[in-house]
Amino acid sequence: MRSRPPLALAIPAAAVAALVCLPLVYLLIRAGGGGSDAWDVLLRARTSELLVRTILLVSAVTAVTVAIGVPLAWLVTRTDLPGRRTWAVAAALPLVIPSYVSALALLSAFGPGGLMEGVPEIDGFLGSFIALTLATYPYVFLLSAAGLRQLDGSLEEASRALGRSRTTTFFRVTLPVIRPSVAAGSLLVALYAISDFGVVSLMRYDVLTRAVFQQYRSLFDRTPAAVLGLLLVALTVIVLLLEARARGRARIASTPRGSPRPAAPVALGRWRWPAVAACATIVGAALVIPVGVLVYWATRGVDGDVFDGVWAAAGNSLLASGVAAGAAIVAALPVAALAVRHPARWTRALERTSYASNALPGIVIALSLVFFAANYASPIYQTLALLVIAYVVRFFPQALAGAHGALLRVDPRLEEAARGLGRTPRAAFVSITARLIAPGLLAGATLVFLSAMKELPATLLLRPIGFETLATEVWSATGVGSYSQAAVPALVLVVLAAPVVWLLIARPEASTAPVTAEPPE
């Protein structure tokens, strides 16, 4: 292995990092070019109100998802809960339902013309909070469950032997050890809530993302949209710093040798069936009821023409998401290989820079690509290629984490041995390394595919004329209150996403590697 990376690796990696940083460059150029107008937008009372609303929503959703996800993870991993393996899968399956589909289910049940007559309407903050909480708690649940499974049971046994109660042991021993996992799940939830556009738009709750979209669509001057976009980036950076601080203070304890010793399941006793009822309530609210509401509306007043449009939209979604998943993995490989096989300060910095898009909402990425394509790459403006580029930039960290983790698990001496037997570097990579990293690459590509299928704001702004996806079909029909028309594409989206989510749950490397929000150390 050479200490100096080849140009054939360094140049593509630098080009990918530059592409990922384009949105931030655009925001700085647009906001800086606005001069005093940018400061006027920043100092408006309306801007402060939007910022406070965004912080309130993100804080509430993050706190409640932790309150749901951590106890649920403890029940399915550390207790004798009846059917706990079934509940472990069922509690993660709400990932198949995009947050704006959860909002659609709530609106079609409690909104104007919904199923529940006489019940107060759910919209605004309350509706946004419920929809985002139900859609994002699986992030905390999955990572907390993974942390609990890796916890050495002897730590809790030692605490119990010293006379501490189970409650005290959980808060003094278990929770501090799994805090990095809880913090990582909370980070994913917070980033999702910050960047969400579909839920707040359908619920008509004004936050920064909805304001950016409205400013972009209603005004020729896009400086206000850029300033509000920079506020979103600043808020995201603050969240990343808070998570890093919480994670940095945590200490993960483990046995000095071998794998952690599992602890004996905690007997729930008379709390067994209340615990089952709690699990059923969460899964019912997040999965069963939304799907049931969609099925109800899909069977009412839908004609054959709707399905023609849905099949076309499904084909478009599969095409764009599939191409984006493949392109993201191809783009991630040189960056990951540079950081893993040629570690240096500048290669690690390049990799960390490539994670910048994780801090950018889809609507900000879309705005930047519109600007650069219209001014410097007009042939791809309003084409499928630009939409695919947006997906790659938006979800590049997921592909990069998958590629990085896969390469770390491959001993470079295997490739060196193949080269010592006379194989060329390319042949050694294809025959040895490529085969070994294939599962990790597939995991990253799978997550990019799922995320692109559900992406809404970037698709709305960048799709070619007449190019509808399942996400835009749901958004358009819900915006005019046509729940029957919206339910059909929503159900098709859930059906297409379900096998992908099942793959992420069933494959350990698929469910853990790509979810990091920052580059692995």
ZIGI-V97755 format. One record per residue. N is the residue number from 0. PHI is phi in whole degrees, -180 to 180 (* if undefined). PSI is psi in radians with two decimals (* if undefined). OMEGA is omega in degrees with one decimal (* if undefined). Layout:
N/PHI/PSI/OMEGA  N/PHI/PSI/OMEGA
This chain:
0/*/2.22/-175.7  1/-83/2.50/179.7  2/-73/-0.55/179.1  3/-98/2.14/-176.9  4/-68/2.53/178.4  5/-69/2.63/179.0  6/-62/-0.54/179.4  7/-64/-0.31/176.4  8/-101/-0.71/-175.1  9/-70/-0.70/-177.4  10/-66/-0.85/177.1  11/-62/-0.66/179.5  12/-64/-0.76/178.5  13/-65/-0.66/178.7  14/-65/-0.69/178.2  15/-66/-0.77/178.6  16/-61/-0.69/177.7  17/-64/-0.71/178.3  18/-63/-0.73/-178.8  19/-66/-0.55/-178.1  20/-84/-0.10/-178.7  21/-55/-0.76/-178.9  22/-59/-0.74/179.8  23/-67/-0.68/177.0  24/-62/-0.74/179.1  25/-60/-0.81/-179.0  26/-60/-0.74/-179.5  27/-67/-0.70/179.1  28/-66/-0.82/-176.6  29/-67/-0.80/-179.3  30/-70/-0.70/178.9  31/-67/-0.58/178.7  32/-73/-0.28/-179.9  33/-76/-0.30/178.1  34/58/-2.24/-178.1  35/-65/-0.48/178.7  36/-62/-0.65/179.0  37/-64/-0.73/178.4  38/-67/-0.63/177.6  39/-61/-0.75/178.4  40/-64/-0.73/-177.1  41/-66/-0.57/-175.2  42/-94/0.04/178.0  43/-66/2.57/175.7  44/-64/-0.60/179.6  45/-63/-0.65/178.3  46/-65/-0.74/177.5  47/-62/-0.69/179.2  48/-65/-0.74/178.2  49/-63/-0.70/179.7  50/-65/-0.77/179.4  51/-64/-0.75/178.6  52/-61/-0.74/179.6  53/-64/-0.81/179.9  54/-63/-0.72/179.8  55/-62/-0.80/-179.0  56/-65/-0.81/-178.9  57/-62/-0.75/-179.3  58/-64/-0.79/-178.5  59/-64/-0.79/-179.3  60/-64/-0.77/-179.1  61/-63/-0.78/-178.6  62/-62/-0.76/-176.3  63/-74/-0.62/176.7  64/-64/-0.62/175.1  65/-66/-0.74/179.4  66/-63/-0.48/177.9  67/-89/-0.83/-170.1  68/-69/-0.71/-176.7  69/-69/-0.89/176.6  70/-60/-0.66/179.0  71/-64/-0.71/177.4  72/-64/-0.69/178.8  73/-64/-0.71/-179.8  74/-62/-0.76/-173.7  75/-85/-0.20/-178.3  76/-113/-0.50/-170.1  77/-121/0.08/-176.9  78/-126/3.07/176.4  79/-95/0.65/178.6  80/-55/2.23/178.1  81/-60/2.27/179.3  82/65/0.63/-172.6  83/-65/-0.54/177.8  84/-68/-0.67/176.5  85/-65/-0.74/178.6  86/-66/-0.57/179.3  87/-63/-0.70/178.0  88/-74/-0.78/-177.4  89/-63/-0.62/-178.7  90/-70/-0.40/178.5  91/-91/-0.32/-174.8  92/-66/-0.40/174.6  93/-56/-0.20/173.9  94/-62/-0.35/179.0  95/-73/-0.29/-175.5  96/-101/1.95/175.1  97/-59/2.66/-176.6  98/-61/-0.62/-179.5  99/-73/-0.38/172.6  100/-74/-0.65/172.9  101/-61/-0.70/176.8  102/-64/-0.70/176.9  103/-60/-0.76/179.6  104/-62/-0.72/178.5  105/-65/-0.77/-179.4  106/-65/-0.70/-178.6  107/-72/-0.30/176.4  108/-94/-0.71/-173.2  109/-120/-0.10/-178.3  110/-83/-3.06/179.0  111/-59/2.22/-178.8  112/75/0.26/-178.3  113/-81/-2.99/-175.2  114/-75/-0.59/-172.9  115/-96/1.64/178.5  116/-75/2.42/176.6  117/84/-0.07/177.9  118/-92/2.42/179.4  119/-55/2.42/-177.0  120/-68/2.51/176.0  121/-102/1.89/174.3  122/-153/-2.96/179.2  123/60/-2.48/-176.8  124/-63/-0.82/-175.3  125/-60/-0.84/179.8  126/-64/-0.73/178.7  127/-63/-0.74/-179.8  128/-62/-0.82/-178.5  129/-65/-0.82/-177.3  130/-63/-0.78/-179.2  131/-68/-0.65/179.0  132/-64/-0.81/-179.2  133/-65/-0.55/-177.2  134/-83/-0.40/-170.9  135/-114/-0.21/-178.7  136/-60/-0.49/178.5  137/-58/-0.45/177.6  138/-62/-0.83/177.7  139/-66/-0.73/-178.3  140/-60/-0.87/-175.9  141/-64/-0.80/-177.7  142/-72/-0.62/176.5  143/-66/-0.71/177.9  144/-63/-0.71/177.5  145/-63/-0.73/177.9  146/-64/-0.70/179.4  147/-67/-0.63/178.7  148/-68/-0.49/-179.3  149/-89/-0.09/-178.1  150/-73/2.34/178.0  151/-75/2.12/-177.3  152/-65/-0.39/-178.5  153/-66/-0.43/177.9  154/-64/-0.82/178.7  155/-68/-0.66/179.0  156/-63/-0.68/178.1  157/-65/-0.69/178.1  158/-64/-0.75/179.1  159/-65/-0.63/179.4  160/-66/-0.42/177.7  161/-84/0.06/174.4  162/95/0.13/178.9  163/-80/2.57/177.8  164/-75/2.94/178.2  165/-63/-0.67/-179.8  166/-65/-0.81/179.2  167/-64/-0.70/178.3  168/-62/-0.70/-179.5  169/-64/-0.80/-175.7  170/-79/-0.46/-177.2  171/-97/-0.39/-176.1  172/-120/-1.03/-172.7  173/-66/-0.91/-174.6  174/-62/-0.76/176.9  175/-61/-0.60/-178.2  176/-72/-0.68/-178.2  177/-90/0.12/-177.6  178/-58/-0.66/176.1  179/-59/-0.68/178.6  180/-67/-0.74/178.3  181/-65/-0.70/179.5  182/-65/-0.68/178.6  183/-65/-0.74/177.1  184/-65/-0.71/178.0  185/-64/-0.65/178.1  186/-62/-0.80/179.6  187/-62/-0.70/178.7  188/-65/-0.81/-178.6  189/-63/-0.76/178.6  190/-64/-0.68/177.9  191/-63/-0.80/-178.0  192/-67/-0.63/178.7  193/-64/-0.75/-173.6  194/-88/-0.11/-175.9  195/-64/2.39/175.0  196/-121/-0.68/-173.7  197/-62/-0.82/-176.6  198/-65/-0.90/-176.1  199/-67/-0.50/177.6  200/-71/-0.82/179.9  201/-67/-0.61/-180.0  202/-85/-0.05/179.6  203/55/0.84/176.8  204/-113/2.01/-173.9  205/-77/1.98/171.5  206/-131/-3.04/-172.5  207/-63/-0.73/-177.3  208/-64/-0.74/179.5  209/-67/-0.65/179.1  210/-66/-0.68/178.0  211/-60/-0.80/-179.6  212/-63/-0.76/-179.6  213/-66/-0.69/178.4  214/-65/-0.69/-179.7  215/-66/-0.71/-175.1  216/-80/-0.52/-171.0  217/-100/-0.32/-174.3  218/-124/2.52/176.1  219/-73/-0.65/178.5  220/-78/2.05/-176.5  221/-100/0.21/175.8  222/-60/-0.78/177.4  223/-58/-0.71/178.8  224/-64/-0.68/179.3  225/-67/-0.70/179.3  226/-64/-0.79/177.8  227/-65/-0.58/175.4  228/-64/-0.71/176.1  229/-64/-0.60/174.9  230/-62/-0.71/176.3  231/-61/-0.75/179.1  232/-64/-0.77/179.4  233/-62/-0.73/178.5  234/-64/-0.68/178.9  235/-67/-0.71/178.3  236/-62/-0.69/177.6  237/-62/-0.75/178.1  238/-62/-0.76/178.3  239/-61/-0.71/179.3  240/-67/-0.71/178.3  241/-63/-0.72/179.0  242/-66/-0.72/179.6  243/-64/-0.64/178.6  244/-67/-0.77/178.4  245/-64/-0.72/-179.5  246/-69/-0.62/-178.8  247/-68/-0.51/179.4  248/-81/-0.28/-176.7  249/-80/2.68/176.7  250/-129/2.22/-179.0  251/-95/2.09/-179.7  252/-98/2.52/179.0  253/-153/2.97/176.7  254/-72/2.59/-178.0  255/-68/-0.46/-178.6  256/-133/2.55/173.8  257/72/-2.98/-179.1  258/-86/2.77/-179.0  259/-61/2.51/177.5  260/-83/2.15/-178.0  261/-68/2.55/178.6  262/-87/2.68/177.0  263/-66/2.46/-180.0  264/-59/2.46/178.0  265/-79/2.23/178.8  266/-77/2.12/-178.8  267/-79/-0.40/179.0  268/60/-2.23/-177.9  269/-70/-0.14/178.8  270/-91/0.04/-176.7  271/-60/-0.92/-174.7  272/-75/-0.61/169.1  273/-60/-0.61/177.5  274/-67/-0.72/175.9  275/-61/-0.74/178.9  276/-63/-0.66/178.7  277/-66/-0.75/177.8  278/-63/-0.75/179.7  279/-64/-0.65/178.8  280/-65/-0.78/-178.8  281/-66/-0.85/-179.2  282/-66/-0.66/178.5  283/-64/-0.76/-178.8  284/-70/-0.63/-174.2  285/-90/-0.39/-173.3  286/-127/-0.99/-171.9  287/-67/-0.86/-177.0  288/-65/-0.83/177.3  289/-58/-0.78/179.4  290/-65/-0.71/178.3  291/-62/-0.74/179.1  292/-64/-0.72/179.2  293/-64/-0.73/178.7  294/-62/-0.71/179.2  295/-60/-0.86/-178.0  296/-70/-0.56/-179.0  297/-67/-0.42/-179.8  298/-92/0.04/-178.9  299/-112/2.15/169.4  300/58/0.59/179.0  301/-107/2.24/179.5  302/-101/3.06/-176.0  303/-65/-0.49/-178.8  304/-63/-0.56/179.8  305/-61/-0.74/-177.7  306/-67/-0.57/176.0  307/-60/-0.80/178.3  308/-67/-0.62/-178.9  309/-67/-0.74/179.8  310/-64/-0.68/177.2  311/-64/-0.75/179.0  312/-65/-0.67/178.2  313/-64/-0.72/177.0  314/-63/-0.71/177.9  315/-64/-0.73/179.6  316/-63/-0.79/179.8  317/-64/-0.70/-179.8  318/-63/-0.95/-176.4  319/-64/-0.74/-178.4  320/-69/-0.70/179.5  321/-65/-0.78/178.1  322/-63/-0.73/179.9  323/-64/-0.70/179.7  324/-63/-0.79/178.3  325/-65/-0.74/-179.6  326/-67/-0.65/-179.4  327/-65/-0.71/179.0  328/-67/-0.75/177.9  329/-61/-0.71/179.9  330/-70/-0.56/-176.4  331/-76/-0.49/-174.9  332/-58/-0.88/-179.0  333/-64/-0.62/179.4  334/-66/-0.80/179.9  335/-67/-0.75/-179.6  336/-63/-0.67/179.5  337/-64/-0.75/-177.3  338/-73/-0.63/-174.9  339/-85/-0.79/-174.0  340/-90/-0.33/179.6  341/-132/1.09/-176.0  342/-65/2.23/176.0  343/-159/2.96/-177.8  344/-62/-0.71/-175.9  345/-76/-0.53/177.9  346/-72/-0.66/175.9  347/-66/-0.68/177.4  348/-64/-0.68/178.0  349/-63/-0.71/179.0  350/-66/-0.76/179.3  351/-63/-0.64/177.1  352/-62/-0.60/-179.1  353/-68/-0.29/177.0  354/-85/0.05/-176.2  355/-61/-0.59/-177.6  356/-66/-0.30/176.5  357/-65/-0.38/-179.8  358/-95/0.10/-175.5  359/-115/2.15/174.8  360/-63/2.74/-178.3  361/-59/-0.61/-177.4  362/-68/-0.58/177.7  363/-69/-0.74/177.8  364/-62/-0.72/179.4  365/-62/-0.77/179.7  366/-60/-0.74/-177.9  367/-67/-0.71/-178.6  368/-70/-0.56/173.8  369/-61/-0.77/-178.6  370/-63/-0.89/-175.9  371/-70/-0.67/179.9  372/-68/-0.73/-178.5  373/-67/-0.56/-174.9  374/-97/-0.53/-171.7  375/-127/-0.18/-178.5  376/-146/1.00/-174.9  377/-59/-0.51/179.7  378/-61/-0.46/-179.1  379/-100/0.04/179.9  380/-66/2.31/-178.8  381/58/0.75/175.2  382/-125/2.92/177.6  383/-63/-0.56/-179.6  384/-60/-0.72/-179.9  385/-68/-0.66/177.6  386/-65/-0.72/178.2  387/-64/-0.72/177.5  388/-60/-0.72/178.8  389/-61/-0.76/177.5  390/-61/-0.74/-178.8  391/-63/-0.80/179.2  392/-65/-0.74/-176.3  393/-64/-0.74/-172.6  394/-113/0.32/179.4  395/-58/-0.69/179.5  396/-58/-0.55/179.5  397/-68/-0.74/177.0  398/-68/-0.69/-178.1  399/-66/-0.71/178.8  400/-64/-0.69/177.3  401/-64/-0.78/179.6  402/-67/-0.71/-179.8  403/-62/-0.86/-179.6  404/-63/-0.65/179.7  405/-66/-0.74/-179.3  406/-68/-0.58/178.8  407/-64/-0.50/-177.4  408/-84/-0.03/-178.8  409/-106/2.14/178.4  410/-72/2.10/-179.1  411/-64/-0.30/179.7  412/-68/-0.40/176.0  413/-65/-0.76/178.7  414/-68/-0.65/178.0  415/-64/-0.65/179.0  416/-65/-0.70/178.2  417/-64/-0.70/178.0  418/-68/-0.56/177.2  419/-68/-0.39/177.7  420/-89/0.13/173.1  421/106/0.02/-179.9  422/-82/2.59/176.7  423/-71/2.80/177.8  424/-55/-0.71/-179.8  425/-67/-0.76/180.0  426/-65/-0.66/178.4  427/-65/-0.70/179.3  428/-66/-0.79/-177.0  429/-67/-0.74/-173.9  430/-81/-0.45/-175.9  431/-112/-1.17/-171.1  432/-67/-0.78/-175.9  433/-59/-0.68/-179.7  434/-68/-0.66/-177.3  435/-74/-0.55/-178.1  436/-91/-0.06/-176.7  437/-56/-0.75/179.2  438/-61/-0.72/178.9  439/-66/-0.70/176.7  440/-64/-0.69/177.9  441/-64/-0.67/178.1  442/-63/-0.81/178.4  443/-64/-0.75/178.9  444/-64/-0.65/179.0  445/-62/-0.76/-179.1  446/-69/-0.66/175.8  447/-63/-0.75/178.7  448/-59/-0.83/-179.8  449/-63/-0.77/-178.6  450/-66/-0.71/179.8  451/-67/-0.61/177.6  452/-60/-0.59/-174.5  453/-97/-0.14/-175.9  454/-65/2.29/-176.9  455/-111/-1.02/-171.4  456/-62/-0.77/179.1  457/-63/-0.64/179.1  458/-68/-0.71/179.8  459/-61/-0.68/-174.4  460/-86/-0.48/-169.2  461/-113/-0.18/-176.0  462/-64/2.54/175.6  463/-62/2.76/179.4  464/-60/2.23/-179.9  465/83/-0.02/-179.6  466/-94/1.67/-179.2  467/-99/2.48/173.8  468/-115/3.03/178.9  469/-62/-0.66/179.7  470/-64/-0.79/-179.7  471/-70/-0.55/176.3  472/-64/-0.76/178.1  473/-62/-0.79/-176.6  474/-65/-0.77/-177.7  475/-65/-0.79/-178.1  476/-69/-0.67/179.6  477/-69/-0.60/-179.4  478/-61/-0.45/178.4  479/-107/0.23/175.4  480/75/0.32/179.4  481/-93/1.45/-174.0  482/-69/-0.62/178.1  483/-64/-0.71/178.9  484/-69/-0.59/-178.4  485/-79/-0.49/-174.6  486/-67/-0.61/-176.7  487/-65/-0.95/177.1  488/-63/-0.54/178.0  489/-64/-0.75/178.3  490/-66/-0.70/177.9  491/-62/-0.70/178.2  492/-62/-0.75/178.5  493/-63/-0.76/-179.0  494/-63/-0.72/179.7  495/-71/-0.56/-177.7  496/-81/-0.43/-174.2  497/-58/-0.84/179.2  498/-63/-0.57/179.7  499/-68/-0.77/178.4  500/-65/-0.67/177.0  501/-60/-0.69/177.4  502/-63/-0.72/-179.9  503/-66/-0.61/-179.7  504/-76/-0.70/-173.4  505/-77/-0.48/-177.8  506/-102/2.01/-178.2  507/-57/-0.73/-178.0  508/-69/-0.44/179.8  509/-78/-0.51/-174.8  510/-92/-0.20/-177.3  511/-115/-0.74/-171.5  512/-63/-0.81/-170.0  513/-85/0.03/-171.5  514/-93/-0.02/180.0  515/-67/2.47/-178.0  516/-93/-0.23/178.5  517/-131/2.81/-178.9  518/-63/2.44/177.2  519/-62/2.56/179.2  520/-82/*/*
